[in-house]
């Protein structure tokens, strides 16, 4: 008697689209060595489903790239964020 085997395969594709609005900026990222989209720290945390503390830890570990604008607002490199 043969056992019947059923295989189920799932493919998961994810696309993240960040609208370029007033909150995001395009700037030169020294680490990526190219112009990239930068998003505010709060939005970066939300995009990753994490807390701001998680984000700060990644910054301290130099796992994320960032810039600060003249108003001391923190912007995160979207390229580096999506690699996390």
C-alpha positions, -999 to 999 in steps of 0.1 A, spaced: 0 0 0 14 34 -10 12 65 11 0 96 -7 22 126 -2 11 162 -7 36 190 -9 25 226 -4 50 253 -14 45 290 -5 62 319 -21 63 352 -4 71 384 -22 71 417 -4 73 452 -19 76 482 3 66 515 -12 75 547 6 58 577 -8 81 606 -13 63 633 6 72 662 27 86 638 54 111 619 33 142 635 17 168 625 -8 204 630 4 239 616 -1 246 586 22 283 584 30 280 547 38 261 537 7 281 561 -14 250 572 -33 220 595 -32 192 576 -13 158 582 2 160 591 39 129 588 61 123 602 96 133 579 125 97 575 137 86 563 103 116 540 100 106 523 133 70 519 121 81 505 88 101 478 105 74 472 131 98 480 159 102 506 186 123 537 185 146 521 211 153 492 186 161 518 160 185 536 183 203 503 191 208 497 154 222 532 150 246 527 180 257 494 165 264 512 132 240 488 114 219 518 100 230 549 82 216 583 92 218 620 89 206 648 111 191 679 96 198 715 109 167 712 131 183 680 148 157 657 132 170 622 125 166 607 91 174 570 84 188 557 51 161 536 35 185 512 18 202 503 50 169 500 68 155 475 43 186 453 47 178 449 84 
